[in-house]
């Protein structure tokens, strides 16, 4: 499973916003690598009617 898929799974399964520290711990990847994957996901999901939102270094999916 690639990193973006793992991050998607984490965010869809959790009911609350998930902080970057938790995502990096679960994925065992560095902060910059996770941030890059999140940036790609933001772009991909913006074209699907689902928003990947970031606030105070926590991430969550929402309908747009």
C-alpha positions in Angstrom: 0.0 0.0 0.0 1.4 3.4 -0.9 1.7 6.3 1.5 -1.2 8.3 0.1 -3.5 5.2 0.4 -2.4 4.7 4.0 -3.1 8.4 4.8 -6.5 8.2 3.2 -7.3 5.1 5.3 -6.2 6.8 8.5 -8.3 9.9 7.8 -11.4 8.1 6.6 -11.4 5.7 9.6 -10.9 8.3 12.3 -14.0 10.4 13.2 -12.0 13.4 14.3 -9.3 15.5 12.8 -5.9 13.8 12.9 -2.8 15.7 13.8 0.4 15.5 11.7 2.3 13.9 14.5 -0.2 11.0 14.6 -0.1 10.5 10.9 3.7 10.4 10.8 3.8 8.0 13.7 1.3 5.6 12.1 3.0 5.7 8.7 6.6 5.7 10.1 7.4 8.4 7.5 9.1 11.8 8.0 7.1 15.0 8.4 8.2 16.4 5.0 7.2 13.1 3.2 3.8 13.1 4.9 3.2 16.8 4.1 4.1 16.2 0.4 1.6 13.3 0.3 -1.1 15.4 2.0 -0.5 18.2 -0.5 -1.0 15.7 -3.4 -4.2 14.4 -1.8 -5.6 17.9 -1.3 -5.1 18.5 -5.1 -6.6 15.1 -6.1 -9.6 15.4 -3.8 -10.4 19.0 -4.8 -11.5 17.7 -8.1 -13.9 15.0 -6.6 -16.2 17.1 -4.4 -14.4 16.1 -1.2 -12.2 18.5 0.6 -9.1 17.5 2.6 -8.9 20.3 5.2 -6.0 21.3 7.5 -6.4 23.4 10.6 -3.8 23.8 13.4 -1.7 21.0 11.8 -4.6 18.5 12.0 -6.2 17.0 8.9 -9.8 15.8 8.1 -11.9 15.0 5.1 -15.1 16.9 4.6 -17.7 17.2 1.8 -17.3 20.4 -0.3 
